[in-house]
Amino acid sequence: MSDKEKQLAEQLSPLRQQIDALDRKLLDLLSERARVAMQVGEVKQKFDAPVFRPERELQVMAKMQQANPGPIDGESIAAIWREIISACRGLEKRLTVAYLGPAGTFSEQAAHVYFGHAIDGLTCGSFDEVFRTVESGGASYGVVPVENSTEGAVSRTLDLLLRSPLKITGELDLPIYHYLMTASGNMQGVTSVRAHAQALAQCQAWLNASYPGVERQAVSSNAEGARLAAQDKTCAAIASEEAGVKFGLLVVRPDIQDDPYNRTRFAVIGRDEPDQGDHDQTSLIISVSNEPGSVHRMLEPLARHGVSMSRLESRPARNGGNWEYYFYIDISGHQRQPEVAKALDELRKQAAFFKLLGSYPRSR
């Protein structure tokens, strides 16, 4: 060992001893927290209370971020506490969460970002299957995409929310980075690129400029495209980096999405309704009569009661070609807040159709 290496070892040794001692203290504290969490679970079981309370978990993470003295940044603090909370929650009861499969989809990534990794993931072949699985009790919650910043609403999810008895219990705004990948790491001999239709649309301009002659084939999910590309050397895939790792693909080009700030909003669906929190949102579906001024009258109670609307999306009612629409609306606040409750009550009375999808913590 050289003198330089000896000096390095001498200076690092006491620091590493400090880290080892701190790690043991952290482990003791984590074990103590876990034991208290198990007691919480016993109390909840007595009162048949839900194991997962998203508003409470977000409050805990927000408090830790506010109390954070640094140097670890706030986002990292939230990620660390999310996994601590997830592990402790799993001691109470391990949640089963359904999402579009196979493994490696953005829906799976969203599920882990929202719930942590101490869950049992259940991959489904379609959005319809995600809803059916949660409705039948095969999963505690489901995670489905609602809208993308580039391509807009995910129409199938909106249609399923209209018909399903499930509630929206949470949401997540996830950055989406698309990778072009193949088994070889290059495009030699590649004749087609496969991905979900949304991903192909989100990378349309880049594909037109870079590989205009390569056929584009839509499949059930990006991860399914990655799986197929791993089996077929004439096929490329557009998927997440995680999907590429799972299926042994090599990256041809990272970040090929047309919008560098490409994001997808995911909804968490379930049967339990979250309590009022610090940063809530309420979603609903409304249909009004097809007559002059009906949409204005629909929105007027929100303005009069000072309720802010953050989203308005329309979908055809499919009632025989009469060109009537369902309006999907997001408003700020919880349905139990007085001003929100008053506005919703007026909307319910005047709407031809009214469905409350739920009040839940807003994505931060």
Secondary structure by P-SEA (a helix, b strand, c coil): ccaaaaaaaaaaaaaaaaaaaaaaaaaaaaaaaaaaaaaaaaaaaaaccccccaaaaaaaaaaaaaaccccccaaaaaaaaaaaaaaaaaaabbbbbbcccccccaaaaaaaaacccccbbbbbccaaaaaaaaaaccccbbbbbccccccccaaaaaaaaaccccccccccbbbbbbbbccccccccccccccccaaaaaaaaaaaaaccccbbbbbcccaaaaaaaaaacccbbbbccaaaaaaacccccccccccccbbbbbbbbbcccccccccbbbbbbbbbbccccaaaaaaaaaaaaacccccbbbbbbccccccbbbbbbbbbccccccaaaaaaaaaaaacccbbbbcccccccc
